[in-house]
Amino acid sequence: MFLKVKQFSVLFLIYSFLLIFSYWVYVNFFQVNVVLFSSILSVFFAVIPISIYLFIFPLDTYNIFEKILILTIFILYGYAIAISLPTVIDRSLSFYLLEKIYQRGGGIEKNAFERIFKTEYVLEHRLMDIRITEQLESGTVII
């Protein structure tokens, strides 16, 4: 039993590293049209080496059901990370406003927030382009 937990822990650390590395490679060397889709694709890129290790190399520690459960756990973990980190940060107006407060020396008048959102945020982050690209990539609209 202890051997299974130890091997799972090592696999989990390796998968976590592969997840971060695959996302870094994807973002730095490929075009990212939709952050969520690239994050989820990185989840599957990271699980491939773990799958090969579990199913190709002889491991008597786990039976087939346990191997499938491990992969399922890793995919769900990766999905949770993909939703929780890059996607939420990418869409976070709060992070943007904090950045603008910092850029302006630590303070912004309350009535300026609406102007900053309308004139800067929408243009800087190309919100219309990004949302249209998301819909095109997901197949919900056709131009």
C-alpha positions as CSV (number, residue, x, y, z in Angstrom):
1,M,0.0,0.0,0.0
2,F,2.8,2.4,0.9
3,L,4.5,1.7,-2.4
4,K,1.4,2.7,-4.3
5,V,1.1,6.0,-2.4
6,K,4.7,6.8,-2.9
7,Q,4.6,6.0,-6.7
8,F,1.4,8.0,-7.1
9,S,3.0,11.0,-5.3
10,V,6.1,10.8,-7.6
11,L,3.8,10.6,-10.6
12,F,1.8,13.5,-9.4
13,L,4.8,15.7,-9.0
14,I,6.1,14.7,-12.5
15,Y,2.7,15.4,-14.0
16,S,2.5,18.8,-12.3
17,F,5.9,19.7,-13.7
18,L,4.9,18.4,-17.2
19,L,1.7,20.4,-17.0
20,I,3.5,23.7,-16.2
21,F,6.2,22.9,-18.8
22,S,3.7,22.0,-21.6
23,Y,1.7,25.2,-21.0
24,W,4.9,27.3,-21.0
25,V,6.0,25.7,-24.2
26,Y,2.6,26.2,-25.8
27,V,2.3,29.8,-24.8
28,N,5.9,30.7,-25.8
29,F,6.2,28.8,-29.1
30,F,2.7,28.5,-30.6
31,Q,-0.1,30.9,-31.3
32,V,-2.7,31.1,-28.5
33,N,-6.1,32.1,-29.9
34,V,-8.1,31.0,-26.8
35,V,-6.4,30.8,-23.4
36,L,-8.8,28.1,-22.1
37,F,-8.3,25.9,-25.1
38,S,-4.6,26.1,-25.0
39,S,-4.6,25.4,-21.3
40,I,-6.8,22.3,-21.8
41,L,-4.6,21.1,-24.7
42,S,-1.6,21.4,-22.4
43,V,-3.4,19.1,-19.9
44,F,-3.5,16.4,-22.5
45,F,0.1,17.0,-23.7
46,A,1.2,16.6,-20.1
47,V,-0.7,13.4,-19.5
48,I,0.7,11.6,-22.6
49,P,4.1,10.7,-21.0
50,I,2.4,9.5,-17.8
51,S,0.1,7.3,-19.9
52,I,3.0,5.9,-21.8
53,Y,4.8,5.2,-18.5
54,L,1.7,3.5,-16.9
55,F,0.6,1.4,-19.9
56,I,3.8,0.7,-21.9
57,F,6.3,-0.1,-19.1
58,P,5.5,-3.1,-16.9
59,L,4.2,-1.8,-13.6
60,D,3.0,-4.5,-11.2
61,T,2.1,-1.9,-8.6
62,Y,-1.2,-0.9,-10.2
63,N,-3.9,-2.8,-11.9
64,I,-5.6,-1.5,-15.1
65,F,-8.4,0.1,-13.2
66,E,-6.1,2.0,-10.9
67,K,-4.0,3.2,-13.9
68,I,-7.2,4.6,-15.5
69,L,-8.2,6.2,-12.2
70,I,-4.7,7.8,-11.9
71,L,-5.0,9.3,-15.4
72,T,-8.5,10.5,-14.7
73,I,-7.3,12.2,-11.5
74,F,-4.5,13.9,-13.4
75,I,-6.8,15.1,-16.2
76,L,-9.3,16.5,-13.7
77,Y,-6.5,18.1,-11.7
78,G,-5.1,19.7,-14.9
79,Y,-8.5,20.9,-15.9
80,A,-9.0,22.5,-12.5
81,I,-5.7,24.2,-12.9
82,A,-6.5,25.3,-16.4
83,I,-9.7,26.9,-15.3
84,S,-8.4,28.3,-12.1
85,L,-5.2,30.0,-13.2
86,P,-4.6,31.2,-16.7
87,T,-8.2,31.4,-17.8
88,V,-9.4,33.3,-14.7
89,I,-6.4,35.7,-14.7
90,D,-6.8,36.3,-18.5
91,R,-10.4,37.4,-17.9
92,S,-10.0,39.2,-14.7
93,L,-10.9,42.8,-14.7
94,S,-9.8,43.1,-11.1
95,F,-6.2,42.2,-12.0
96,Y,-6.3,44.8,-14.8
97,L,-7.6,47.5,-12.5
98,L,-5.0,46.7,-9.9
99,E,-2.4,47.0,-12.6
100,K,-3.8,50.4,-13.6
101,I,-3.8,51.6,-10.0
102,Y,-0.1,50.5,-9.7
103,Q,0.8,52.2,-13.0
104,R,-0.8,55.5,-11.8
105,G,1.2,55.6,-8.6
106,G,-1.1,53.7,-6.3
107,G,-4.4,55.6,-6.8
108,I,-7.3,56.2,-9.2
109,E,-10.3,58.4,-8.6
110,K,-13.5,56.3,-8.3
111,N,-15.2,58.0,-11.2
112,A,-12.3,57.3,-13.5
113,F,-12.8,53.5,-13.3
114,E,-15.6,53.5,-15.9
115,R,-13.6,55.6,-18.3
116,I,-10.5,53.3,-17.9
117,F,-12.7,50.3,-18.6
118,K,-14.3,51.7,-21.7
119,T,-11.4,53.5,-23.2
120,E,-8.4,51.4,-22.2
121,Y,-9.4,47.9,-21.1
122,V,-11.7,47.1,-24.1
123,L,-9.1,48.3,-26.6
124,E,-5.9,47.0,-24.9
125,H,-7.3,43.5,-24.5
126,R,-9.0,43.5,-27.8
127,L,-12.1,42.1,-26.1
128,M,-14.3,42.0,-29.2
129,D,-11.6,40.2,-31.3
130,I,-10.9,37.7,-28.5
131,R,-14.6,36.9,-27.9
132,I,-15.2,36.5,-31.7
133,T,-12.1,34.2,-32.0
134,E,-13.4,32.1,-29.1
135,Q,-16.7,31.6,-30.7
136,L,-15.1,30.8,-34.1
137,E,-12.7,28.3,-32.5
138,S,-15.5,26.6,-30.5
139,G,-17.7,26.5,-33.6
140,T,-20.6,28.4,-32.1
141,V,-20.5,31.0,-34.9
142,I,-19.5,31.1,-38.5
143,I,-18.5,34.2,-40.4
